[in-house]
Amino acid sequence: MNPNGTLDASFNGTGVFQYNMGSTNYAHQIKLTPSGKIVVCGQTKIADSNHFTLIKLNDDGTFDTSFGSNGVSNVDNPEGISDRIVEFEILPDDSILAMGNVGFQFVLIKYASNG
């Protein structure tokens, strides 16, 4: 946001980043890497199943295409239909340790630095 309260158009061209992959998308947490990249965790509903979702953006709001598939990592756990990441930590080697749920069970997932 600019000092006068208007959106900063240098971020993703409009000042807004919006992700729409599945029928329902939820963001649960956002963090910055030491190099200034933006990482968002959450869930995406694709067909009838929620997937673990991590998105990595450059500091200008564009996808970091070196991460996952063009900046997005969607993981479907075949054990459950309500997968979601609710918290994550960026480790010193830029890998990501994420915590979430698969139905009524908790899960820990470690992502490589490239998703």
N, C-alpha and C positions, 0 to 999 in steps of 0.2 A: 504494500500500500504506500502511496506517496504521502508526504507530510500533510497535504491538504485533504487527505481522506479518499482520493480517487484511486482506482486500481492502477497498479504498475504494469503497463503494457509490455515491459521488457521481460516479464514472466509469462512464458508460453504464448506470447503475442497478444494476449487479451487481459492478463492479470489473473486469469483463472485457469486451473487445471481440472478437468472433469474426466473420469474414467467410466466407460460404459462397455463392459464385455458381455455380461450375462443379463438375465432378466432382473436380478437384484444384486446390488453391490454395496458393501458396508466397509468403511474405514474405521479401524479401532485405535491405531496409534501411529504417530509420525516421529521420526528422529533424523538428525543430521549426522552424516559420517564426518570424520576428521577433515576430509578433503572438500566438504561442503555439499556433497550429494544429499538428496532427500530420499528417505526410505519410508514407505507407508505400508502398514500391514492391515489385513482384513479378510474378507470373504467375498466370493463371487458365486452366484447361483447360475449354473450352466445346466440346462435340461432340468432334471429333478434332484440335482446334487450340489451342495455347497462345496467349494474348493478353497483350500488355503491360498491366499493371495498376498504376494509381496510385489510392490512396485518401486522401482528405483528411478529417480529423476535427476537430471543435471540441475545445477543451481538456477538455470534460466527457465525451469519448468518443462523442459523437453525430456522425453524418455532417454534414459541411459541405455543405449542399445547393446552395450557390452554385458548387460545383466539379463539373465533369463532369456525369454523370447522377445526381443525388441523392448526390453525394459520391464517385462512382466514375468513373474513366475506363478503359475497356477498349478497347484498340486491337488489331485483328487485322491483321497484315501478310500479305497474300495470297501473298507470296513464300516463306513458310516456315511450318512447323507447330510449331516449338519456340521461339516468341518469348518473351523474358523481359527484364525490366529488372533489372540487378544493382547499379546505382549511380545516384545523381542529386544534383543541386545545386539549391538554391533561389536564384534570381538576385535582385538588388536590386529589380526590378519585380514580384516574386512569381511570375514565370514559372518554369518548371522545365525544366532541361536533364537529360535522362536518357540513360544509356548501357546497352546490353545486347547481346543476341545474337539473330540470326535464323539458325537452323541453325548453320553454321560461319562466319558473317560477323558483324562487329560493326556496331552501328547507334547513331546519335545521334538523339535525338528532342527537339524543343523544344515544350513545352506552354505555352499561354497561362495566365495566372494563374487563369482560370476553368475550366481543364481541357480 
